[in-house]
Amino acid sequence: MLNSLRSYWRKWRASRHAGHQLDELLAHADPSAPLAVRNQWLVELAHWVQKRGALVNEDRAHGEVARYRPHTRLRYLLQMLDRNPQWRLPVARTLRSVINESDAISLLCDTGMPIRPGFWGALVERIEKALIPPPPTRRDLSALCSLMFPDGDAADWIAAMPPDLLGDLVALLHHGEAEDADADWNPFAQDLLAAMHHLVDQIASTGLSQSVRSRLSYSRVTDSPFYRLGRAMQALEDAGQAFSHGAPPSQVFLQQINVFRALLDDCGRAIRQVYAHLDENGVSVDIVFLVERAKARIRRLERLLEAWLTYGDRGDRAVARVRLVADLVRANRASQSVGELARMSFGLLARKVVERSAETGEHYIARNRSEYFSMLRMACGGGLVTVVTVYVKFLIAGAHLPTVVEGFFAGANYALCFLFMHFCHFTLATKQPAMTAPAIARRLDDVDTPAGMDAFVGEVIALVRTQAAAIFGNLAMVFPFCLLVQWAVSAALGVNTISPEKAQATLHSFSILGVTPFFAALTGVLLWCSSLISGWADNWFALHGIGDVLAYNRRLRFVFGRNGAARLADGCRRHIAPVLGNLMLGFMLGLVPAVLTAFALPFEVRHVTLSTGAIATSIGVLGMPVLHDPALWLAFAGVAAMGLLNVGVSFALAFHMALRSRPLRLGDRRQLQRAIWRAVLRNPLVLLFPQRVPQGDPRPEK
């Protein structure tokens, strides 16, 4: 009983307050007021309608539960107008006057469209819009929609409007229009046509621009669908004059619709051709931005065309146009979102570097036995070079130089050793995941087919197997040879390469119980950053055609000859990305810890291969008694964590960026996991060694 009384009191108080506020709004509807006053009145009315009011109670097993009907207030407004006819005509005339005097072109064309390609400029623009809302004095329907529908779910609220309620709203808009002097108050159909013309001009301008036109295969510009799109739009409008005035569609009009839609499809195919050219010859963020904006405009044009072609009774037109308004409100909300801007810009950046990294990563995946043994040999060579890197690092640290100077020399040591590995065709295991992740992500495009699923599973297994071989090859050389060098120096010269105190401190610093896992994860981030730089360099070289510039340079041809200039261009093309990536990785590993430490942010590189060499050296210095020291085994556990985090973090970041570089159909994640587990359980050794294919079997080795 008490609950029922409380519920009744809440409903009575809410309805009384809501009714009083609505009375005030409806009584102040004035079609002769200035536009700013009418806009502000409409904004207040829209806010009142969208408030979550009118509680409806449902009896449940555990008590009374309150829920909201999303359109209850709108129904209540229409009921109030029915009960008070003296308010209905002024409200209808005020709504018609706002629609008649407002400009819908910006709402139909520009809402939700990216304007600036730069991230920071667009960010400042969105922050300004969030802090400084548009004034109600503007004749722009886009600004009015921003004021009327500030909530994120307003678009869903509009789209979910029931047909009967929508019919009542349409009847309200047309109430008393026969008594008005100007019965032609709704310019929406003309605005739709003008907006479509504007979008056609913008799409054609993008398609005929030099940056896009030069990447299409049309021999003449007149063959481009972008060139013919404007004429087709004009022909469609001319053929639809009678249709715009309510006549049924003629045969000529239907033919022009098919021609226009076919040209839009051709424009979409041309845009995909631009993407294919960019993937092959280098990606430009500015060009991708232009193409993405053209795609969005084509989708908007198709949506406007659908709304314009809606014919039949008044209710059908209203339903189609309300859906269009919902889409526009949703797009307007997305255009003001900083998070949406960050996602879009990250996708553009990812596309710029990922495709080039994927091509490089293909060389780091061993798919058969010959490639597997080749990777093992390359990893062993990389391990031997790392032995030199470890001892040069000890010499630099023993010089007790200033922090930044020591970091510079350490970075130079890393960079030179990485470059030596590259030119000797050796490999370092931790550098591979950031390159191989984009190559794996490519396989996700076709996982919805059985062949694509098998290819993805095979690629994942090959990647795990290759990574295991690379880590094993690196560590199999680093540990024994670092130990051997320490014993040799101690036996020949009677001194240790590092002091016993330094050796003991090294073991304690690598303990898994300390900050080693955190530093190892940050080292994985640096490894990923080097792959970004490498991918950017490769993309920049291809995008600007530097290879052709070098191959056809007159001075280079005079000095080296035609063949020599071509070989120089080919060598630069093959080595520009890895050289720059290795240089930057080396100096990041040396300078980033030094700079952060100088700012009182302690950070040390925890690289699995380098740390294994340091532990081996410490064992050689401390001797056999160290085997009974728990610090040694905690350090071994820390090295294992380093391997997992170095590889895992760099691979996860690169794989996530590859997924964000373009919209991918991931399919069923559980299905992917089950497919991988089935392949592993069928033959667990496939993760460590490629299985042998019988001679004469056409299937590739796995």
Disulfide bonds with the S-S distance in Angstrom:
none
